[in-house]
Amino acid sequence: MNTQKIAITVPSDLLDIIDKTTVQRSISRSKFISLLLREKLQEERNSHLKNEYDRVFSDNAICEEQLKTAMWLEGAGSKEGQEW
């Protein structure tokens, strides 16, 4: 993994908490902050995807279209199942 050094400014009380946590977990400050950032960015991405999904499927026209398509697909299959 490529890494790049950056400088950030954080309140000293937050840095104390970070340092205590990293000692308890036996990991570096950089590793800990990177893990937290990755986790937070993943949460943000998941939240954005959920919000977009909810926005699209709150549209009644899209919901009706999806239901009609599902009903059509259900009726298009054979009783024996699909041959792949």
C-alpha positions as a Markdown table, in Angstrom:
| # | Residue | x | y | z |
|---|---|---|---|---|
| 1 | Met | 0.0 | 0.0 | 0.0 |
| 2 | Asn | 1.3 | 3.4 | -0.9 |
| 3 | Thr | 1.4 | 5.9 | 1.9 |
| 4 | Gln | 1.9 | 9.6 | 2.1 |
| 5 | Lys | 2.8 | 11.7 | 5.0 |
| 6 | Ile | 0.5 | 14.6 | 6.0 |
| 7 | Ala | 0.4 | 17.0 | 8.9 |
| 8 | Ile | -2.8 | 17.7 | 10.8 |
| 9 | Thr | -3.6 | 19.7 | 13.8 |
| 10 | Val | -5.8 | 18.2 | 16.5 |
| 11 | Pro | -6.8 | 19.4 | 20.0 |
| 12 | Ser | -4.4 | 18.1 | 22.7 |
| 13 | Asp | -7.1 | 16.3 | 24.6 |
| 14 | Leu | -8.0 | 14.3 | 21.5 |
| 15 | Leu | -4.4 | 13.5 | 20.9 |
| 16 | Asp | -4.2 | 12.2 | 24.5 |
| 17 | Ile | -7.1 | 9.9 | 23.9 |
| 18 | Ile | -5.6 | 8.7 | 20.6 |
| 19 | Asp | -2.2 | 8.0 | 22.2 |
| 20 | Lys | -3.8 | 6.1 | 25.1 |
| 21 | Thr | -5.9 | 4.0 | 22.7 |
| 22 | Thr | -2.9 | 3.2 | 20.4 |
| 23 | Val | -0.8 | 2.1 | 23.4 |
| 24 | Gln | -3.7 | -0.2 | 24.5 |
| 25 | Arg | -4.1 | -1.7 | 21.0 |
| 26 | Ser | -0.3 | -1.8 | 20.3 |
| 27 | Ile | -0.6 | 0.0 | 17.0 |
| 28 | Ser | 0.9 | 3.2 | 15.7 |
| 29 | Arg | -0.9 | 6.5 | 15.8 |
| 30 | Ser | -0.8 | 6.6 | 12.0 |
| 31 | Lys | -2.4 | 3.2 | 11.7 |
| 32 | Phe | -5.1 | 4.0 | 14.2 |
| 33 | Ile | -6.0 | 7.3 | 12.5 |
| 34 | Ser | -6.0 | 5.6 | 9.1 |
| 35 | Leu | -8.3 | 2.9 | 10.3 |
| 36 | Leu | -10.7 | 5.4 | 11.8 |
| 37 | Leu | -10.7 | 7.5 | 8.6 |
| 38 | Arg | -11.3 | 4.4 | 6.4 |
| 39 | Glu | -14.2 | 3.3 | 8.7 |
| 40 | Lys | -15.8 | 6.7 | 8.6 |
| 41 | Leu | -15.5 | 7.1 | 4.9 |
| 42 | Gln | -17.0 | 3.7 | 4.4 |
| 43 | Glu | -19.9 | 4.7 | 6.7 |
| 44 | Glu | -20.4 | 7.9 | 4.6 |
| 45 | Arg | -20.4 | 5.9 | 1.4 |
| 46 | Asn | -22.9 | 3.4 | 2.7 |
| 47 | Ser | -25.1 | 6.2 | 4.0 |
| 48 | His | -25.0 | 8.0 | 0.7 |
| 49 | Leu | -25.9 | 4.8 | -1.2 |
| 50 | Lys | -28.8 | 4.1 | 1.2 |
| 51 | Asn | -30.1 | 7.6 | 0.8 |
| 52 | Glu | -29.9 | 7.4 | -3.0 |
| 53 | Tyr | -31.6 | 4.0 | -3.0 |
| 54 | Asp | -34.4 | 5.4 | -0.7 |
| 55 | Arg | -34.8 | 8.4 | -2.9 |
| 56 | Val | -35.2 | 6.4 | -6.1 |
| 57 | Phe | -37.6 | 3.9 | -4.6 |
| 58 | Ser | -39.7 | 6.5 | -2.9 |
| 59 | Asp | -40.9 | 7.4 | -6.4 |
| 60 | Asn | -44.2 | 5.6 | -6.8 |
| 61 | Ala | -43.8 | 5.3 | -10.6 |
| 62 | Ile | -40.5 | 3.5 | -10.2 |
| 63 | Cys | -42.0 | 1.2 | -7.5 |
| 64 | Glu | -44.9 | 0.3 | -9.8 |
| 65 | Glu | -42.5 | -0.4 | -12.7 |
| 66 | Gln | -40.4 | -2.6 | -10.6 |
| 67 | Leu | -43.4 | -4.5 | -9.3 |
| 68 | Lys | -44.8 | -5.0 | -12.9 |
| 69 | Thr | -41.4 | -6.2 | -14.1 |
| 70 | Ala | -41.1 | -8.7 | -11.1 |
| 71 | Met | -44.6 | -10.0 | -11.8 |
| 72 | Trp | -43.8 | -10.4 | -15.5 |
| 73 | Leu | -40.5 | -12.2 | -14.8 |
| 74 | Glu | -42.3 | -14.5 | -12.3 |
| 75 | Gly | -44.8 | -15.5 | -15.0 |
| 76 | Ala | -42.1 | -15.9 | -17.7 |
| 77 | Gly | -40.4 | -18.8 | -15.9 |
| 78 | Ser | -41.1 | -22.5 | -16.3 |
| 79 | Lys | -42.3 | -24.7 | -13.4 |
| 80 | Glu | -39.1 | -26.8 | -13.8 |
| 81 | Gly | -36.8 | -23.9 | -13.2 |
| 82 | Gln | -34.2 | -22.4 | -15.5 |
| 83 | Glu | -31.6 | -24.3 | -17.5 |
| 84 | Trp | -28.3 | -22.6 | -17.5 |
